[in-house]
Amino acid sequence: MQLYIMMGVLLTLMQNGKMTAQQLAEKFEVSTRSIYRYVDSLSVNGVPIVTDSGRKGGIYLINNFNLDNMFFTTNELMQIKDFLAKTDTPESVSLLEKVNYLLTTTPNV
C-alpha cells in the first residue's frame, strides 16, 4: 500500500505541480506526517523533490522532472525497440511509439 501511495504522490506532483502536504494527505487519506515520510523516501531514491515551508510553501518536483529517463538506459531502450519491431500486434505498435519518444527525450546514459 505504501508504494502505491508514494507513486501516487509522485504522479500527482508531476500532474499538478506544487501542492501542500495537507492537500496530498487528504487526497490519499493519510496523515501529513506520512506524506513527509513518502517525500523523504522519494528523495532518497533519486527523485528531485523539494519541500518549502511557510505560507506559500509546498511540495514540488524540480527541473521539470519526468519518469521518461529514470528507469531505462539508452541501450536498454534500444533493445526494447528492437524486440518490439519484430512483434506485429496493435499493442507493440503503441509501445514502439512510446519507446521511440523516450529515445528522443532521454539523454545518453
Jmol script that loads the backbone (N, CA, C; Angstrom):
load data "model"
ATOM      1  N   MET A   1       0.824  -1.197   0.000  1.00  0.00           N
ATOM      2  CA  MET A   1       0.000   0.000   0.000  1.00  0.00           C
ATOM      3  C   MET A   1       0.863   1.254   0.000  1.00  0.00           C
ATOM      4  N   GLN A   2       1.942   1.246   0.775  1.00  0.00           N
ATOM      5  CA  GLN A   2       2.801   2.423   0.868  1.00  0.00           C
ATOM      6  C   GLN A   2       3.412   2.771  -0.484  1.00  0.00           C
ATOM      7  N   LEU A   3       3.824   1.762  -1.220  1.00  0.00           N
ATOM      8  CA  LEU A   3       4.418   2.012  -2.534  1.00  0.00           C
ATOM      9  C   LEU A   3       3.406   2.665  -3.468  1.00  0.00           C
ATOM     10  N   TYR A   4       2.167   2.214  -3.414  1.00  0.00           N
ATOM     11  CA  TYR A   4       1.129   2.806  -4.258  1.00  0.00           C
ATOM     12  C   TYR A   4       0.912   4.277  -3.919  1.00  0.00           C
ATOM     13  N   ILE A   5       0.906   4.584  -2.635  1.00  0.00           N
ATOM     14  CA  ILE A   5       0.715   5.974  -2.227  1.00  0.00           C
ATOM     15  C   ILE A   5       1.925   6.809  -2.644  1.00  0.00           C
ATOM     16  N   MET A   6       3.116   6.262  -2.456  1.00  0.00           N
ATOM     17  CA  MET A   6       4.322   7.000  -2.830  1.00  0.00           C
ATOM     18  C   MET A   6       4.328   7.300  -4.333  1.00  0.00           C
ATOM     19  N   MET A   7       3.969   6.306  -5.142  1.00  0.00           N
ATOM     20  CA  MET A   7       3.903   6.541  -6.584  1.00  0.00           C
ATOM     21  C   MET A   7       2.769   7.510  -6.905  1.00  0.00           C
ATOM     22  N   GLY A   8       1.678   7.414  -6.169  1.00  0.00           N
ATOM     23  CA  GLY A   8       0.572   8.342  -6.368  1.00  0.00           C
ATOM     24  C   GLY A   8       0.983   9.775  -6.082  1.00  0.00           C
ATOM     25  N   VAL A   9       1.751   9.967  -5.012  1.00  0.00           N
ATOM     26  CA  VAL A   9       2.254  11.302  -4.673  1.00  0.00           C
ATOM     27  C   VAL A   9       3.129  11.818  -5.806  1.00  0.00           C
ATOM     28  N   LEU A  10       4.024  10.981  -6.290  1.00  0.00           N
ATOM     29  CA  LEU A  10       4.913  11.375  -7.379  1.00  0.00           C
ATOM     30  C   LEU A  10       4.117  11.761  -8.626  1.00  0.00           C
ATOM     31  N   LEU A  11       3.188  10.929  -9.025  1.00  0.00           N
ATOM     32  CA  LEU A  11       2.404  11.216 -10.233  1.00  0.00           C
ATOM     33  C   LEU A  11       1.513  12.438 -10.052  1.00  0.00           C
ATOM     34  N   THR A  12       0.969  12.612  -8.858  1.00  0.00           N
ATOM     35  CA  THR A  12       0.137  13.785  -8.583  1.00  0.00           C
ATOM     36  C   THR A  12       0.954  15.066  -8.683  1.00  0.00           C
ATOM     37  N   LEU A  13       2.159  15.053  -8.140  1.00  0.00           N
ATOM     38  CA  LEU A  13       3.016  16.234  -8.226  1.00  0.00           C
ATOM     39  C   LEU A  13       3.443  16.500  -9.667  1.00  0.00           C
ATOM     40  N   MET A  14       3.672  15.442 -10.433  1.00  0.00           N
ATOM     41  CA  MET A  14       4.025  15.623 -11.838  1.00  0.00           C
ATOM     42  C   MET A  14       2.873  16.270 -12.591  1.00  0.00           C
ATOM     43  N   GLN A  15       1.663  15.900 -12.241  1.00  0.00           N
ATOM     44  CA  GLN A  15       0.489  16.404 -12.947  1.00  0.00           C
ATOM     45  C   GLN A  15       0.074  17.791 -12.468  1.00  0.00           C
ATOM     46  N   ASN A  16       0.139  18.034 -11.159  1.00  0.00           N
ATOM     47  CA  ASN A  16      -0.420  19.263 -10.595  1.00  0.00           C
ATOM     48  C   ASN A  16       0.607  20.318 -10.210  1.00  0.00           C
ATOM     49  N   GLY A  17       1.863  19.979 -10.158  1.00  0.00           N
ATOM     50  CA  GLY A  17       2.859  20.943  -9.693  1.00  0.00           C
ATOM     51  C   GLY A  17       2.873  21.016  -8.179  1.00  0.00           C
ATOM     52  N   LYS A  18       3.105  22.200  -7.653  1.00  0.00           N
ATOM     53  CA  LYS A  18       3.244  22.383  -6.213  1.00  0.00           C
ATOM     54  C   LYS A  18       1.923  22.119  -5.491  1.00  0.00           C
ATOM     55  N   MET A  19       2.014  21.323  -4.416  1.00  0.00           N
ATOM     56  CA  MET A  19       0.858  21.046  -3.565  1.00  0.00           C
ATOM     57  C   MET A  19       1.326  21.043  -2.119  1.00  0.00           C
ATOM     58  N   THR A  20       0.404  21.274  -1.210  1.00  0.00           N
ATOM     59  CA  THR A  20       0.760  21.221   0.210  1.00  0.00           C
ATOM     60  C   THR A  20       0.669  19.781   0.694  1.00  0.00           C
ATOM     61  N   ALA A  21       1.337  19.520   1.816  1.00  0.00           N
ATOM     62  CA  ALA A  21       1.258  18.192   2.428  1.00  0.00           C
ATOM     63  C   ALA A  21      -0.180  17.888   2.829  1.00  0.00           C
ATOM     64  N   GLN A  22      -0.899  18.906   3.265  1.00  0.00           N
ATOM     65  CA  GLN A  22      -2.295  18.716   3.656  1.00  0.00           C
ATOM     66  C   GLN A  22      -3.149  18.292   2.463  1.00  0.00           C
ATOM     67  N   GLN A  23      -2.944  18.911   1.312  1.00  0.00           N
ATOM     68  CA  GLN A  23      -3.701  18.545   0.113  1.00  0.00           C
ATOM     69  C   GLN A  23      -3.417  17.097  -0.281  1.00  0.00           C
ATOM     70  N   LEU A  24      -2.140  16.726  -0.242  1.00  0.00           N
ATOM     71  CA  LEU A  24      -1.768  15.358  -0.590  1.00  0.00           C
ATOM     72  C   LEU A  24      -2.325  14.367   0.426  1.00  0.00           C
ATOM     73  N   ALA A  25      -2.266  14.729   1.706  1.00  0.00           N
ATOM     74  CA  ALA A  25      -2.778  13.850   2.760  1.00  0.00           C
ATOM     75  C   ALA A  25      -4.279  13.612   2.576  1.00  0.00           C
ATOM     76  N   GLU A  26      -5.007  14.645   2.242  1.00  0.00           N
ATOM     77  CA  GLU A  26      -6.446  14.491   2.015  1.00  0.00           C
ATOM     78  C   GLU A  26      -6.722  13.621   0.795  1.00  0.00           C
ATOM     79  N   LYS A  27      -5.952  13.832  -0.254  1.00  0.00           N
ATOM     80  CA  LYS A  27      -6.152  13.054  -1.485  1.00  0.00           C
ATOM     81  C   LYS A  27      -5.920  11.572  -1.243  1.00  0.00           C
ATOM     82  N   PHE A  28      -4.887  11.236  -0.477  1.00  0.00           N
ATOM     83  CA  PHE A  28      -4.525   9.833  -0.273  1.00  0.00           C
ATOM     84  C   PHE A  28      -5.018   9.270   1.060  1.00  0.00           C
ATOM     85  N   GLU A  29      -5.759  10.083   1.799  1.00  0.00           N
ATOM     86  CA  GLU A  29      -6.361   9.665   3.059  1.00  0.00           C
ATOM     87  C   GLU A  29      -5.333   9.105   4.041  1.00  0.00           C
ATOM     88  N   VAL A  30      -4.251   9.875   4.203  1.00  0.00           N
ATOM     89  CA  VAL A  30      -3.210   9.554   5.181  1.00  0.00           C
ATOM     90  C   VAL A  30      -2.886  10.837   5.942  1.00  0.00           C
ATOM     91  N   SER A  31      -2.018  10.732   6.929  1.00  0.00           N
ATOM     92  CA  SER A  31      -1.629  11.916   7.693  1.00  0.00           C
ATOM     93  C   SER A  31      -0.577  12.732   6.937  1.00  0.00           C
ATOM     94  N   THR A  32      -0.442  13.990   7.305  1.00  0.00           N
ATOM     95  CA  THR A  32       0.605  14.815   6.689  1.00  0.00           C
ATOM     96  C   THR A  32       1.985  14.259   7.047  1.00  0.00           C
ATOM     97  N   ARG A  33       2.091  13.695   8.233  1.00  0.00           N
ATOM     98  CA  ARG A  33       3.361  13.079   8.635  1.00  0.00           C
ATOM     99  C   ARG A  33       3.739  11.946   7.676  1.00  0.00           C
ATOM    100  N   SER A  34       2.752  11.148   7.270  1.00  0.00           N
ATOM    101  CA  SER A  34       3.008  10.073   6.304  1.00  0.00           C
ATOM    102  C   SER A  34       3.458  10.648   4.967  1.00  0.00           C
ATOM    103  N   ILE A  35       2.830  11.737   4.549  1.00  0.00           N
ATOM    104  CA  ILE A  35       3.219  12.369   3.283  1.00  0.00           C
ATOM    105  C   ILE A  35       4.688  12.768   3.344  1.00  0.00           C
ATOM    106  N   TYR A  36       5.110  13.364   4.453  1.00  0.00           N
ATOM    107  CA  TYR A  36       6.517  13.756   4.571  1.00  0.00           C
ATOM    108  C   TYR A  36       7.445  12.541   4.555  1.00  0.00           C
ATOM    109  N   ARG A  37       7.010  11.424   5.109  1.00  0.00           N
ATOM    110  CA  ARG A  37       7.821  10.198   5.034  1.00  0.00           C
ATOM    111  C   ARG A  37       7.935   9.725   3.587  1.00  0.00           C
ATOM    112  N   TYR A  38       6.822   9.778   2.842  1.00  0.00           N
ATOM    113  CA  TYR A  38       6.862   9.374   1.431  1.00  0.00           C
ATOM    114  C   TYR A  38       7.763  10.304   0.625  1.00  0.00           C
ATOM    115  N   VAL A  39       7.681  11.586   0.915  1.00  0.00           N
ATOM    116  CA  VAL A  39       8.529  12.563   0.223  1.00  0.00           C
ATOM    117  C   VAL A  39      10.002  12.279   0.522  1.00  0.00           C
ATOM    118  N   ASP A  40      10.320  11.982   1.768  1.00  0.00           N
ATOM    119  CA  ASP A  40      11.704  11.636   2.128  1.00  0.00           C
ATOM    120  C   ASP A  40      12.166  10.388   1.381  1.00  0.00           C
ATOM    121  N   SER A  41      11.310   9.379   1.298  1.00  0.00           N
ATOM    122  CA  SER A  41      11.663   8.147   0.585  1.00  0.00           C
ATOM    123  C   SER A  41      11.903   8.420  -0.894  1.00  0.00           C
ATOM    124  N   LEU A  42      11.052   9.241  -1.495  1.00  0.00           N
ATOM    125  CA  LEU A  42      11.250   9.586  -2.903  1.00  0.00           C
ATOM    126  C   LEU A  42      12.582  10.302  -3.095  1.00  0.00           C
ATOM    127  N   SER A  43      12.890  11.226  -2.197  1.00  0.00           N
ATOM    128  CA  SER A  43      14.136  11.978  -2.287  1.00  0.00           C
ATOM    129  C   SER A  43      15.352  11.062  -2.163  1.00  0.00           C
ATOM    130  N   VAL A  44      15.314  10.158  -1.218  1.00  0.00           N
ATOM    131  CA  VAL A  44      16.427   9.214  -1.008  1.00  0.00           C
ATOM    132  C   VAL A  44      16.635   8.345  -2.244  1.00  0.00           C
ATOM    133  N   ASN A  45      15.558   8.086  -2.966  1.00  0.00           N
ATOM    134  CA  ASN A  45      15.640   7.229  -4.148  1.00  0.00           C
ATOM    135  C   ASN A  45      15.869   8.003  -5.444  1.00  0.00           C
ATOM    136  N   GLY A  46      16.313   9.243  -5.336  1.00  0.00           N
ATOM    137  CA  GLY A  46      16.762   9.971  -6.511  1.00  0.00           C
ATOM    138  C   GLY A  46      15.751  10.886  -7.178  1.00  0.00           C
ATOM    139  N   VAL A  47      14.572  11.020  -6.621  1.00  0.00           N
ATOM    140  CA  VAL A  47      13.582  11.919  -7.208  1.00  0.00           C
ATOM    141  C   VAL A  47      13.873  13.331  -6.704  1.00  0.00           C
ATOM    142  N   PRO A  48      14.051  14.298  -7.607  1.00  0.00           N
ATOM    143  CA  PRO A  48      14.373  15.673  -7.194  1.00  0.00           C
ATOM    144  C   PRO A  48      13.132  16.395  -6.663  1.00  0.00           C
ATOM    145  N   ILE A  49      12.845  16.195  -5.401  1.00  0.00           N
ATOM    146  CA  ILE A  49      11.629  16.722  -4.785  1.00  0.00           C
ATOM    147  C   ILE A  49      12.012  17.722  -3.701  1.00  0.00           C
ATOM    148  N   VAL A  50      11.243  18.802  -3.595  1.00  0.00           N
ATOM    149  CA  VAL A  50      11.560  19.892  -2.676  1.00  0.00           C
ATOM    150  C   VAL A  50      10.350  20.167  -1.790  1.00  0.00           C
ATOM    151  N   THR A  51      10.619  20.512  -0.534  1.00  0.00           N
ATOM    152  CA  THR A  51       9.555  20.991   0.349  1.00  0.00           C
ATOM    153  C   THR A  51       9.941  22.389   0.807  1.00  0.00           C
ATOM    154  N   ASP A  52       9.043  23.323   0.610  1.00  0.00           N
ATOM    155  CA  ASP A  52       9.223  24.695   1.089  1.00  0.00           C
ATOM    156  C   ASP A  52       8.223  24.931   2.207  1.00  0.00           C
ATOM    157  N   SER A  53       8.692  25.511   3.297  1.00  0.00           N
ATOM    158  CA  SER A  53       7.782  25.806   4.401  1.00  0.00           C
ATOM    159  C   SER A  53       7.254  27.225   4.266  1.00  0.00           C
ATOM    160  N   GLY A  54       6.281  27.528   5.082  1.00  0.00           N
ATOM    161  CA  GLY A  54       5.725  28.877   5.069  1.00  0.00           C
ATOM    162  C   GLY A  54       4.396  28.951   4.347  1.00  0.00           C
ATOM    163  N   ARG A  55       3.855  30.149   4.334  1.00  0.00           N
ATOM    164  CA  ARG A  55       2.528  30.366   3.771  1.00  0.00           C
ATOM    165  C   ARG A  55       2.435  30.008   2.288  1.00  0.00           C
ATOM    166  N   LYS A  56       3.454  30.297   1.539  1.00  0.00           N
ATOM    167  CA  LYS A  56       3.449  29.983   0.103  1.00  0.00           C
ATOM    168  C   LYS A  56       4.259  28.726  -0.209  1.00  0.00           C
ATOM    169  N   GLY A  57       4.500  27.938   0.805  1.00  0.00           N
ATOM    170  CA  GLY A  57       5.294  26.734   0.639  1.00  0.00           C
ATOM    171  C   GLY A  57       4.511  25.601   0.015  1.00  0.00           C
ATOM    172  N   GLY A  58       5.169  24.475  -0.101  1.00  0.00           N
ATOM    173  CA  GLY A  58       4.531  23.294  -0.659  1.00  0.00           C
ATOM    174  C   GLY A  58       5.574  22.273  -1.051  1.00  0.00           C
ATOM    175  N   ILE A  59       5.108  21.245  -1.679  1.00  0.00           N
ATOM    176  CA  ILE A  59       5.962  20.151  -2.138  1.00  0.00           C
ATOM    177  C   ILE A  59       5.895  20.149  -3.662  1.00  0.00           C
ATOM    178  N   TYR A  60       7.062  20.067  -4.297  1.00  0.00           N
ATOM    179  CA  TYR A  60       7.081  20.073  -5.755  1.00  0.00           C
ATOM    180  C   TYR A  60       8.327  19.377  -6.278  1.00  0.00           C
ATOM    181  N   LEU A  61       8.305  19.068  -7.558  1.00  0.00           N
ATOM    182  CA  LEU A  61       9.438  18.437  -8.239  1.00  0.00           C
ATOM    183  C   LEU A  61      10.233  19.508  -8.963  1.00  0.00           C
ATOM    184  N   ILE A  62      11.553  19.389  -8.939  1.00  0.00           N
ATOM    185  CA  ILE A  62      12.376  20.396  -9.603  1.00  0.00           C
ATOM    186  C   ILE A  62      12.818  19.937 -10.993  1.00  0.00           C
ATOM    187  N   ASN A  63      13.289  20.885 -11.757  1.00  0.00           N
ATOM    188  CA  ASN A  63      13.875  20.648 -13.085  1.00  0.00           C
ATOM    189  C   ASN A  63      12.935  19.937 -14.042  1.00  0.00           C
ATOM    190  N   ASN A  64      11.646  20.238 -13.996  1.00  0.00           N
ATOM    191  CA  ASN A  64      10.696  19.589 -14.904  1.00  0.00           C
ATOM    192  C   ASN A  64      10.878  18.081 -14.936  1.00  0.00           C
ATOM    193  N   PHE A  65      10.997  17.495 -13.774  1.00  0.00           N
ATOM    194  CA  PHE A  65      11.224  16.057 -13.644  1.00  0.00           C
ATOM    195  C   PHE A  65      10.138  15.270 -14.358  1.00  0.00           C
ATOM    196  N   ASN A  66      10.543  14.221 -15.054  1.00  0.00           N
ATOM    197  CA  ASN A  66       9.587  13.256 -15.586  1.00  0.00           C
ATOM    198  C   ASN A  66      10.188  11.872 -15.498  1.00  0.00           C
ATOM    199  N   LEU A  67       9.363  10.876 -15.629  1.00  0.00           N
ATOM    200  CA  LEU A  67       9.815   9.494 -15.481  1.00  0.00           C
ATOM    201  C   LEU A  67      10.481   8.945 -16.732  1.00  0.00           C
ATOM    202  N   ASP A  68      10.403   9.693 -17.827  1.00  0.00           N
ATOM    203  CA  ASP A  68      10.888   9.168 -19.094  1.00  0.00           C
ATOM    204  C   ASP A  68      12.310   8.628 -19.035  1.00  0.00           C
ATOM    205  N   ASN A  69      13.179   9.337 -18.349  1.00  0.00           N
ATOM    206  CA  ASN A  69      14.589   8.935 -18.384  1.00  0.00           C
ATOM    207  C   ASN A  69      15.073   8.395 -17.045  1.00  0.00           C
ATOM    208  N   MET A  70      14.158   7.927 -16.218  1.00  0.00           N
ATOM    209  CA  MET A  70      14.567   7.464 -14.899  1.00  0.00           C
ATOM    210  C   MET A  70      14.810   5.960 -14.843  1.00  0.00           C
ATOM    211  N   PHE A  71      14.120   5.177 -15.658  1.00  0.00           N
ATOM    212  CA  PHE A  71      14.145   3.736 -15.478  1.00  0.00           C
ATOM    213  C   PHE A  71      15.044   2.977 -16.442  1.00  0.00           C
ATOM    214  N   PHE A  72      15.218   3.473 -17.662  1.00  0.00           N
ATOM    215  CA  PHE A  72      15.960   2.718 -18.666  1.00  0.00           C
ATOM    216  C   PHE A  72      17.141   3.510 -19.191  1.00  0.00           C
ATOM    217  N   THR A  73      18.225   2.800 -19.449  1.00  0.00           N
ATOM    218  CA  THR A  73      19.353   3.420 -20.132  1.00  0.00           C
ATOM    219  C   THR A  73      19.028   3.443 -21.625  1.00  0.00           C
ATOM    220  N   THR A  74      19.785   4.200 -22.379  1.00  0.00           N
ATOM    221  CA  THR A  74      19.572   4.263 -23.824  1.00  0.00           C
ATOM    222  C   THR A  74      19.752   2.879 -24.447  1.00  0.00           C
ATOM    223  N   ASN A  75      20.732   2.127 -23.980  1.00  0.00           N
ATOM    224  CA  ASN A  75      20.972   0.784 -24.503  1.00  0.00           C
ATOM    225  C   ASN A  75      19.767  -0.124 -24.246  1.00  0.00           C
ATOM    226  N   GLU A  76      19.192  -0.046 -23.054  1.00  0.00           N
ATOM    227  CA  GLU A  76      18.015  -0.857 -22.741  1.00  0.00           C
ATOM    228  C   GLU A  76      16.834  -0.476 -23.624  1.00  0.00           C
ATOM    229  N   LEU A  77      16.649   0.818 -23.848  1.00  0.00           N
ATOM    230  CA  LEU A  77      15.562   1.265 -24.720  1.00  0.00           C
ATOM    231  C   LEU A  77      15.756   0.770 -26.151  1.00  0.00           C
ATOM    232  N   MET A  78      16.992   0.753 -26.614  1.00  0.00           N
ATOM    233  CA  MET A  78      17.269   0.259 -27.966  1.00  0.00           C
ATOM    234  C   MET A  78      16.940  -1.229 -28.066  1.00  0.00           C
ATOM    235  N   GLN A  79      17.256  -1.993 -27.036  1.00  0.00           N
ATOM    236  CA  GLN A  79      16.937  -3.422 -27.037  1.00  0.00           C
ATOM    237  C   GLN A  79      15.429  -3.643 -27.038  1.00  0.00           C
ATOM    238  N   ILE A  80      14.707  -2.856 -26.262  1.00  0.00           N
ATOM    239  CA  ILE A  80      13.244  -2.951 -26.243  1.00  0.00           C
ATOM    240  C   ILE A  80      12.689  -2.592 -27.614  1.00  0.00           C
ATOM    241  N   LYS A  81      13.241  -1.555 -28.219  1.00  0.00           N
ATOM    242  CA  LYS A  81      12.789  -1.132 -29.551  1.00  0.00           C
ATOM    243  C   LYS A  81      12.997  -2.251 -30.573  1.00  0.00           C
ATOM    244  N   ASP A  82      14.164  -2.882 -30.546  1.00  0.00           N
ATOM    245  CA  ASP A  82      14.448  -3.973 -31.476  1.00  0.00           C
ATOM    246  C   ASP A  82      13.472  -5.130 -31.299  1.00  0.00           C
ATOM    247  N   PHE A  83      13.180  -5.468 -30.067  1.00  0.00           N
ATOM    248  CA  PHE A  83      12.240  -6.551 -29.791  1.00  0.00           C
ATOM    249  C   PHE A  83      10.843  -6.194 -30.296  1.00  0.00           C
ATOM    250  N   LEU A  84      10.392  -4.988 -29.998  1.00  0.00           N
ATOM    251  CA  LEU A  84       9.050  -4.575 -30.410  1.00  0.00           C
ATOM    252  C   LEU A  84       8.923  -4.481 -31.928  1.00  0.00           C
ATOM    253  N   ALA A  85      10.004  -4.123 -32.597  1.00  0.00           N
ATOM    254  CA  ALA A  85       9.974  -4.011 -34.052  1.00  0.00           C
ATOM    255  C   ALA A  85       9.721  -5.375 -34.710  1.00  0.00           C
ATOM    256  N   LYS A  86      10.078  -6.448 -34.017  1.00  0.00           N
ATOM    257  CA  LYS A  86       9.880  -7.809 -34.545  1.00  0.00           C
ATOM    258  C   LYS A  86       8.499  -8.364 -34.206  1.00  0.00           C
ATOM    259  N   THR A  87       7.767  -7.670 -33.364  1.00  0.00           N
ATOM    260  CA  THR A  87       6.445  -8.127 -32.932  1.00  0.00           C
ATOM    261  C   THR A  87       5.385  -7.343 -33.687  1.00  0.00           C
ATOM    262  N   ASP A  88       4.387  -8.041 -34.185  1.00  0.00           N
ATOM    263  CA  ASP A  88       3.372  -7.370 -35.015  1.00  0.00           C
ATOM    264  C   ASP A  88       1.990  -7.480 -34.369  1.00  0.00           C
ATOM    265  N   THR A  89       1.771  -6.673 -33.334  1.00  0.00           N
ATOM    266  CA  THR A  89       0.461  -6.584 -32.702  1.00  0.00           C
ATOM    267  C   THR A  89       0.122  -5.102 -32.510  1.00  0.00           C
ATOM    268  N   PRO A  90      -1.154  -4.775 -32.367  1.00  0.00           N
ATOM    269  CA  PRO A  90      -1.507  -3.372 -32.121  1.00  0.00           C
ATOM    270  C   PRO A  90      -0.835  -2.812 -30.864  1.00  0.00           C
ATOM    271  N   GLU A  91      -0.716  -3.645 -29.844  1.00  0.00           N
ATOM    272  CA  GLU A  91      -0.083  -3.193 -28.612  1.00  0.00           C
ATOM    273  C   GLU A  91       1.391  -2.884 -28.826  1.00  0.00           C
ATOM    274  N   SER A  92       2.076  -3.717 -29.613  1.00  0.00           N
ATOM    275  CA  SER A  92       3.503  -3.492 -29.831  1.00  0.00           C
ATOM    276  C   SER A  92       3.740  -2.212 -30.630  1.00  0.00           C
ATOM    277  N   VAL A  93       2.831  -1.884 -31.537  1.00  0.00           N
ATOM    278  CA  VAL A  93       2.967  -0.643 -32.309  1.00  0.00           C
ATOM    279  C   VAL A  93       2.872   0.558 -31.370  1.00  0.00           C
ATOM    280  N   SER A  94       1.905   0.521 -30.465  1.00  0.00           N
ATOM    281  CA  SER A  94       1.735   1.604 -29.494  1.00  0.00           C
ATOM    282  C   SER A  94       2.961   1.714 -28.587  1.00  0.00           C
ATOM    283  N   LEU A  95       3.442   0.579 -28.112  1.00  0.00           N
ATOM    284  CA  LEU A  95       4.631   0.591 -27.255  1.00  0.00           C
ATOM    285  C   LEU A  95       5.860   1.083 -28.000  1.00  0.00           C
ATOM    286  N   LEU A  96       5.975   0.696 -29.255  1.00  0.00           N
ATOM    287  CA  LEU A  96       7.119   1.131 -30.058  1.00  0.00           C
ATOM    288  C   LEU A  96       7.129   2.647 -30.215  1.00  0.00           C
ATOM    289  N   GLU A  97       5.962   3.244 -30.400  1.00  0.00           N
ATOM    290  CA  GLU A  97       5.874   4.707 -30.477  1.00  0.00           C
ATOM    291  C   GLU A  97       6.359   5.351 -29.182  1.00  0.00           C
ATOM    292  N   LYS A  98       5.992   4.763 -28.056  1.00  0.00           N
ATOM    293  CA  LYS A  98       6.394   5.313 -26.765  1.00  0.00           C
ATOM    294  C   LYS A  98       7.896   5.158 -26.550  1.00  0.00           C
ATOM    295  N   VAL A  99       8.441   4.016 -26.945  1.00  0.00           N
ATOM    296  CA  VAL A  99       9.882   3.808 -26.807  1.00  0.00           C
ATOM    297  C   VAL A  99      10.637   4.783 -27.698  1.00  0.00           C
ATOM    298  N   ASN A 100      10.151   5.003 -28.912  1.00  0.00           N
ATOM    299  CA  ASN A 100      10.788   5.984 -29.797  1.00  0.00           C
ATOM    300  C   ASN A 100      10.764   7.374 -29.181  1.00  0.00           C
ATOM    301  N   TYR A 101       9.657   7.729 -28.546  1.00  0.00           N
ATOM    302  CA  TYR A 101       9.583   9.019 -27.851  1.00  0.00           C
ATOM    303  C   TYR A 101      10.632   9.091 -26.740  1.00  0.00           C
ATOM    304  N   LEU A 102      10.730   8.027 -25.968  1.00  0.00           N
ATOM    305  CA  LEU A 102      11.720   8.016 -24.882  1.00  0.00           C
ATOM    306  C   LEU A 102      13.137   8.155 -25.419  1.00  0.00           C
ATOM    307  N   LEU A 103      13.402   7.527 -26.541  1.00  0.00           N
ATOM    308  CA  LEU A 103      14.743   7.622 -27.128  1.00  0.00           C
ATOM    309  C   LEU A 103      15.064   9.027 -27.597  1.00  0.00           C
ATOM    310  N   THR A 104      14.061   9.782 -28.005  1.00  0.00           N
ATOM    311  CA  THR A 104      14.332  11.143 -28.453  1.00  0.00           C
ATOM    312  C   THR A 104      14.425  12.123 -27.277  1.00  0.00           C
ATOM    313  N   THR A 105      13.907  11.750 -26.117  1.00  0.00           N
ATOM    314  CA  THR A 105      13.930  12.660 -24.967  1.00  0.00           C
ATOM    315  C   THR A 105      14.916  12.249 -23.887  1.00  0.00           C
ATOM    316  N   THR A 106      15.504  11.071 -23.994  1.00  0.00           N
ATOM    317  CA  THR A 106      16.405  10.574 -22.970  1.00  0.00           C
ATOM    318  C   THR A 106      17.843  10.903 -23.326  1.00  0.00           C
ATOM    319  N   PRO A 107      18.547  11.607 -22.442  1.00  0.00           N
ATOM    320  CA  PRO A 107      19.972  11.844 -22.724  1.00  0.00           C
ATOM    321  C   PRO A 107      20.734  10.524 -22.655  1.00  0.00           C
ATOM    322  N   ASN A 108      21.829  10.437 -23.351  1.00  0.00           N
ATOM    323  CA  ASN A 108      22.631   9.197 -23.313  1.00  0.00           C
ATOM    324  C   ASN A 108      23.082   8.906 -21.910  1.00  0.00           C
ATOM    325  N   VAL A 109      22.792   7.687 -21.480  1.00  0.00           N
ATOM    326  CA  VAL A 109      23.140   7.255 -20.120  1.00  0.00           C
ATOM    327  C   VAL A 109      24.213   6.203 -20.194  1.00  0.00           C
TER     328      VAL A 109
END
end "model"
wireframe off; spacefill off
backbone 0.3
color backbone group
